[in-house]
Amino acid sequence: MLVLGAGLAATALVAALRSGGFAGEITVAGDEDPYDRPPLTKELFARSAPEDLREQFSLAADAAAWIRARATGIEGGVVTLRDGAGRATTATAGAVVLALGSRPIVPVGWEGVRTLSRWDDAVALRTALAPGAHLVIAGAGWIGLELASSAAAKGATVTVIEDTGRPLGRLLPEPVAERVTAWLRAVTPGTVTLVEGRVATASPTTLDLTNGRVVRGDVVVAALGARPATDWIPRQWLGPAGHVRTALSGTVPGASDIWAIGDCAAAPGGQHWNAAVASAQRCADALLGNPVADPPVPSVFSTMFGRRVELVGHASPGHEVLWREGRGNGWAALFMDGDDLVGGLVVDRPRDVAALRRLLGGGRPVLDRAAAADPARRLADAVRRR
């Protein structure tokens, strides 16, 4: 078996195959050693080395052959690999699994603008952000907010540019995004500033906005999201956004013995840590001849500005919000489609996170709104029979 890509999905696949009894040869080809990427933003200044995923998944040293090579082509089951010096070799296997991950979006003309996707990026950014440095971030999604939180806590001043004017505004309903905006305003005045605007041109230290405003800093980082790293994959395998089309098990329709998992695949659950691990487990089960489980409820975990934030289920700017306020700073915003619960954003209320996962795992529960809004009552007690 040949696994292309050495990130989270690839490592989780090797672990699932070995724990499931697979005794065949596994080769994993990637241009980096496997390490956990989420801490790069959340713990930007706290780590001296990345956490090796092989240790996290308790993999034996001989669980797979890990080689430093990048896949650049595939045709008829033959894969072209190139090492760091550009030397090409070919490889074949009984099954090829694409675990290619994604790459940060950097618009044309943004040469020299930093991104934060790899360990080397984190090291360079940490070096550049001395206390008092001014960091400018284009994009107020998960990565942008986590980076702003880490940098502000270390003494940098931060300006975040977002064309919607609201953090996570492309994902969350407006009232919830406005509440996240309040977090930024509550940070030490002048430390974090949110600016509404669309970037026209960018350089390593300057963003020119379409409204004529110019934002300058010591460092500019693009946090505009990511695209699947599938630029060399046959186009007939890809969907409109560049993800590899797959069945639930990870098989690629129309491609014999080719599978795809993780961020490069158009799999249920989105492109997040839990979804990557779940897709690897489904693929391993299918390869081993085991039943393939349904995907888990989508979930995203983050820490920012001293808060634990978890998104469970589905979110859309068009969803109605039912607030669940507790004492102190904890709260949950429940996302409703009529009386159906479809998801929620939970801040510092871990019991509500667990409840949402259980409830949404069974579909779209109907809620008694008054009961659900009472933080003293369990969410499970607010479910009505259809």
C-alpha positions as MATLAB code, in Angstrom:
seq = 'MLVLGAGLAATALVAALRSGGFAGEITVAGDEDPYDRPPLTKELFARSAPEDLREQFSLAADAAAWIRARATGIEGGVVTLRDGAGRATTATAGAVVLALGSRPIVPVGWEGVRTLSRWDDAVALRTALAPGAHLVIAGAGWIGLELASSAAAKGATVTVIEDTGRPLGRLLPEPVAERVTAWLRAVTPGTVTLVEGRVATASPTTLDLTNGRVVRGDVVVAALGARPATDWIPRQWLGPAGHVRTALSGTVPGASDIWAIGDCAAAPGGQHWNAAVASAQRCADALLGNPVADPPVPSVFSTMFGRRVELVGHASPGHEVLWREGRGNGWAALFMDGDDLVGGLVVDRPRDVAALRRLLGGGRPVLDRAAAADPARRLADAVRRR';
ca = [
       0.000    0.000    0.000;
       1.264    3.446   -0.964;
       0.000    6.482    0.952;
       0.700    9.856   -0.645;
       1.013   12.575    1.975;
       2.395   12.293    5.497;
       0.007   14.362    7.570;
      -2.802   13.611    9.990;
      -5.001   11.544    7.673;
      -2.069    9.410    6.504;
      -0.852    8.753   10.052;
      -4.350    7.930   11.287;
      -4.776    5.530    8.354;
      -1.573    3.636    9.186;
      -2.665    3.382   12.824;
      -6.141    2.138   11.877;
      -4.780   -0.438    9.429;
      -2.248   -1.845   11.884;
      -4.706   -1.936   14.786;
      -7.143   -3.694   12.448;
      -4.661   -6.458   11.676;
      -3.275   -5.386    8.296;
       0.098   -7.097    7.909;
       1.064   -5.938    4.439;
       3.696   -3.398    3.475;
       2.803    0.292    3.855;
       4.892    3.084    2.383;
       4.072    6.698    3.243;
       5.553    9.352    0.959;
       5.542   12.998    1.975;
       7.821   16.019    1.960;
       7.693   16.376    5.782;
       7.671   14.135    8.811;
       4.124   13.774   10.180;
       3.310   16.338   12.864;
       0.213   17.915   14.391;
      -0.595   21.268   12.775;
      -3.370   22.871   14.919;
      -0.942   23.863   17.711;
       1.007   25.992   15.223;
      -1.513   28.797   15.801;
      -2.928   27.963   19.230;
       0.543   27.435   20.731;
       2.639   29.522   18.370;
       5.035   30.726   21.088;
       4.834   27.692   23.375;
       6.399   24.893   21.313;
      10.072   24.350   20.615;
       9.319   21.387   18.346;
       6.193   20.016   16.650;
       4.383   17.035   18.119;
       5.125   13.910   16.069;
       1.852   12.281   15.029;
       3.431    8.831   15.098;
       3.913    9.214   18.838;
       0.414   10.628   19.256;
      -1.046    7.542   17.558;
       1.370    5.169   19.355;
       2.745    3.780   16.104;
       5.612    1.318   16.198;
       8.749    2.371   14.321;
       8.201   -0.330   11.695;
       4.474    0.342   11.198;
       5.276    1.904    7.820;
       8.200    2.980    5.670;
       8.245    6.788    5.820;
      10.081    8.335    2.874;
      10.791   11.978    2.049;
       9.342   12.351   -1.415;
       6.540   14.319   -3.007;
       4.096   12.801   -5.478;
       3.872   14.724   -8.744;
       1.949   12.420  -11.060;
      -0.198    9.313  -11.280;
      -1.195    7.334  -14.341;
      -2.485    3.816  -14.629;
      -1.563    2.996  -11.037;
       2.018    4.238  -11.471;
       2.995    7.118   -9.174;
       5.832    9.550   -9.869;
       7.726   10.664   -6.772;
      10.350   13.387   -6.488;
      12.818   13.803   -3.633;
      14.104   17.091   -2.235;
      16.738   17.317   -4.977;
      14.109   16.894   -7.693;
      15.141   13.354   -8.629;
      12.215   11.324   -9.942;
      11.343    7.697   -9.223;
       8.213    5.666   -9.884;
       6.267    3.395   -7.551;
       3.316    1.036   -7.804;
       1.186   -0.607   -5.112;
      -1.901   -2.745   -4.729;
      -3.720    0.307   -3.406;
      -2.826    3.997   -3.556;
      -4.326    6.325   -0.937;
      -4.292   10.078   -1.570;
      -3.828   11.918    1.734;
      -2.467   15.096    0.198;
      -3.905   17.643    2.599;
      -4.352   21.277    1.621;
      -2.336   24.434    1.017;
      -3.053   27.980    2.189;
      -4.676   30.320   -0.295;
      -2.336   33.085   -1.448;
      -3.771   35.293   -4.231;
      -1.715   36.117   -7.290;
       0.461   39.146   -6.642;
       0.819   38.496   -2.894;
       4.427   37.342   -3.206;
       6.296   37.585    0.083;
       3.165   37.625    2.244;
       3.493   34.987    4.974;
       1.208   32.051    5.641;
       0.938   29.763    8.663;
       0.545   26.166    7.562;
       3.845   24.389    8.232;
       6.304   24.192   11.103;
       8.835   26.290    9.199;
       6.181   29.001    8.812;
       5.587   29.008   12.573;
       9.299   29.256   13.389;
       9.827   32.161   10.977;
       6.740   33.988   12.200;
       7.656   33.514   15.853;
      11.068   35.015   15.162;
       9.562   38.009   13.370;
       6.976   38.789   16.062;
       9.080   40.356   18.796;
       7.080   42.095   21.558;
       5.734   45.348   20.186;
       5.726   44.176   16.565;
       2.690   45.028   14.466;
       1.075   41.986   12.839;
      -1.441   42.448   10.025;
      -3.682   39.457    9.256;
      -5.801   39.197    6.123;
      -8.772   37.028    7.093;
     -10.763   36.531   10.299;
     -11.495   32.816   10.085;
     -10.287   30.182   12.543;
      -6.595   30.536   11.619;
      -6.664   34.330   11.615;
      -8.357   34.552   15.014;
      -6.135   31.944   16.657;
      -3.041   33.698   15.339;
      -4.336   37.084   16.510;
      -4.968   35.629   19.972;
      -1.484   34.084   20.269;
       0.307   37.162   18.957;
      -1.628   39.602   21.162;
      -0.922   37.470   24.235;
       2.800   37.699   23.433;
       2.816   41.498   23.222;
       2.268   42.171   19.522;
      -0.295   44.626   18.232;
      -2.607   43.053   15.690;
      -4.794   44.384   12.889;
      -7.225   41.913   11.351;
      -8.693   42.670    7.923;
     -12.001   40.985    7.063;
     -14.174   41.933    4.112;
     -17.401   40.960    5.917;
     -16.429   43.103    8.894;
     -17.221   40.213   11.265;
     -14.948   37.401   12.498;
     -16.143   34.025   11.199;
     -18.809   36.003    9.349;
     -18.820   33.632    6.384;
     -19.631   30.724    8.676;
     -21.710   31.941   11.616;
     -25.040   33.791   11.838;
     -24.547   37.536   12.235;
     -25.513   37.783   15.957;
     -22.910   35.142   16.854;
     -20.200   36.712   14.700;
     -20.944   40.037   16.387;
     -20.358   38.420   19.760;
     -16.953   37.204   18.603;
     -16.274   40.773   17.465;
     -16.888   41.897   21.039;
     -14.074   39.589   22.194;
     -11.650   41.464   19.977;
     -12.864   44.800   21.319;
     -12.458   43.531   24.884;
      -8.780   42.724   24.416;
      -6.468   45.399   25.856;
      -7.466   48.544   23.906;
      -5.282   49.038   20.868;
      -3.905   45.496   20.956;
      -6.297   43.941   18.431;
      -8.139   46.004   15.828;
     -10.710   44.670   13.370;
     -10.912   46.498   10.048;
     -13.636   45.936    7.473;
     -12.336   45.957    3.926;
     -11.327   43.984    0.863;
      -7.654   43.727   -0.050;
      -6.685   45.103   -3.452;
      -2.931   44.535   -3.336;
      -0.554   43.060   -0.781;
       3.148   43.116    0.048;
       5.172   41.620    2.945;
       4.433   44.709    5.084;
       1.401   46.443    3.520;
      -2.199   45.771    2.545;
      -3.909   48.238    0.200;
      -7.690   48.022    0.537;
     -10.215   48.707   -2.190;
     -11.727   51.539   -0.104;
      -8.428   53.420   -0.339;
      -7.192   52.604    3.141;
      -3.594   51.439    3.535;
      -2.702   49.150    6.457;
       1.005   48.787    7.252;
       2.728   46.466    9.692;
       5.969   44.685   10.415;
       4.546   41.369    9.203;
       1.597   40.527    6.951;
       0.007   37.062    7.086;
      -2.584   35.688    4.671;
      -5.207   33.664    6.561;
      -7.689   33.273    3.719;
      -8.406   29.568    4.040;
      -6.962   26.610    2.159;
      -7.394   24.639   -1.038;
      -6.802   20.898   -1.526;
      -3.267   20.122   -2.713;
      -4.512   18.320   -5.814;
      -3.090   20.437   -8.634;
      -1.390   17.377  -10.202;
      -4.344   14.986   -9.836;
      -6.287   14.001  -13.023;
      -9.085   16.528  -13.447;
     -11.736   13.866  -13.971;
     -11.254   12.791  -10.349;
     -11.872   16.272   -8.958;
     -14.941   18.222   -7.917;
     -15.545   21.931   -8.598;
     -13.500   23.078   -5.572;
     -10.567   20.799   -6.388;
     -11.354   18.051   -3.871;
     -11.066   14.434   -4.962;
     -14.533   12.957   -5.412;
     -14.990    9.940   -3.160;
     -17.558    7.500   -1.881;
     -18.094    7.368    1.892;
     -15.378    4.711    2.189;
     -12.840    6.903    0.365;
     -12.868    5.072   -2.957;
     -12.475    7.310   -6.015;
     -15.229    6.542   -8.542;
     -13.843    5.449  -11.897;
     -10.312    4.930  -10.554;
      -9.325    1.358   -9.748;
      -7.586    0.846   -6.370;
      -7.341    4.601   -5.708;
      -8.622    6.092   -2.441;
      -8.660    9.610   -0.980;
      -8.936   10.789    2.632;
      -8.507   13.903    4.721;
      -8.486   17.490    3.499;
      -7.902   16.607   -0.141;
     -11.119   14.550   -0.321;
     -14.711   15.678   -0.743;
     -15.706   13.672    2.343;
     -18.455   14.361    4.914;
     -17.550   16.387    7.973;
     -15.530   19.133    6.319;
     -11.781   19.704    6.389;
     -10.983   19.487   10.084;
      -8.942   17.333   12.503;
     -11.771   15.020   13.561;
     -13.045   14.643   10.008;
      -9.584   13.647    8.743;
      -9.228   10.944   11.392;
     -12.748    9.661   10.740;
     -12.161    9.466    6.981;
      -8.956    7.497    7.607;
     -10.836    5.032    9.818;
     -13.574    4.538    7.194;
     -10.937    3.937    4.526;
      -9.088    1.432    6.720;
     -12.307   -0.436    7.489;
     -13.156   -0.663    3.801;
      -9.666   -1.884    2.906;
      -9.879   -4.496    5.674;
     -13.334   -5.638    4.612;
     -15.045   -4.293    7.737;
     -18.346   -2.372    7.846;
     -17.884    1.329    7.180;
     -19.372    3.543    9.888;
     -21.379    6.673    9.223;
     -19.359    9.873    9.547;
     -19.380   11.503   12.984;
     -21.066   14.800   13.718;
     -18.830   17.559   12.315;
     -16.924   19.413   15.019;
     -14.203   22.051   15.278;
     -12.284   22.923   18.438;
     -10.411   26.154   19.020;
      -8.954   28.299   21.772;
      -8.809   32.057   21.379;
      -8.665   35.065   23.665;
      -8.752   32.858   26.751;
     -11.858   30.935   25.721;
     -12.533   27.356   24.662;
     -14.661   27.427   21.520;
     -16.283   24.407   19.886;
     -18.484   24.275   16.821;
     -20.628   21.137   16.611;
     -22.858   20.196   13.704;
     -23.667   22.589   10.892;
     -23.556   26.380   10.789;
     -24.676   28.895    8.211;
     -25.147   32.679    8.261;
     -28.818   32.004    7.498;
     -29.540   29.915   10.592;
     -31.689   31.298   13.391;
     -29.911   31.556   16.746;
     -31.288   30.331   20.071;
     -29.104   31.599   22.919;
     -28.294   29.447   25.927;
     -26.697   31.740   28.506;
     -25.127   30.538   31.743;
     -23.591   32.254   34.708;
     -20.165   33.670   34.075;
     -18.733   33.844   30.561;
     -19.986   30.505   29.234;
     -22.706   30.365   26.602;
     -23.980   28.403   23.659;
     -25.556   29.614   20.433;
     -27.851   26.898   19.081;
     -28.440   26.966   15.330;
     -32.033   26.273   14.357;
     -33.829   25.379   11.147;
     -37.386   25.962   12.259;
     -37.636   23.970   15.486;
     -34.925   21.555   14.336;
     -31.514   21.757   15.989;
     -28.752   21.567   13.346;
     -25.650   22.759   15.222;
     -24.207   25.055   17.828;
     -21.238   27.168   18.835;
     -20.318   26.531   22.474;
     -18.016   28.692   24.587;
     -16.709   27.358   27.914;
     -19.632   24.936   28.411;
     -18.195   21.434   27.820;
     -21.372   19.677   28.938;
     -23.282   21.346   26.112;
     -20.646   20.152   23.642;
     -21.111   16.542   24.707;
     -24.890   16.932   24.588;
     -24.825   18.411   21.085;
     -22.703   15.545   19.779;
     -25.132   12.987   21.204;
     -28.264   14.755   19.985;
     -27.000   15.563   16.491;
     -25.626   12.045   16.101;
     -29.227   10.929   15.795;
     -30.224   13.470   13.146;
     -32.033   16.790   13.623;
     -33.804   16.805   17.000;
     -36.847   19.022   17.564;
     -36.359   21.324   20.552;
     -38.681   22.927   23.032;
     -37.258   26.420   22.664;
     -37.987   27.622   26.180;
     -36.433   24.517   27.730;
     -33.374   24.669   25.444;
     -32.736   28.314   26.343;
     -32.677   27.498   30.076;
     -28.984   26.842   30.948;
     -29.995   25.084   34.163;
     -31.716   22.331   32.183;
     -29.993   19.596   30.225;
     -30.237   19.957   26.469;
     -31.415   16.356   26.236;
     -34.468   17.306   28.335;
     -35.426   19.928   25.770;
     -35.941   17.419   22.940;
     -39.561   16.954   21.857;
     -40.996   13.920   20.143;
     -41.960   14.481   16.522;
];
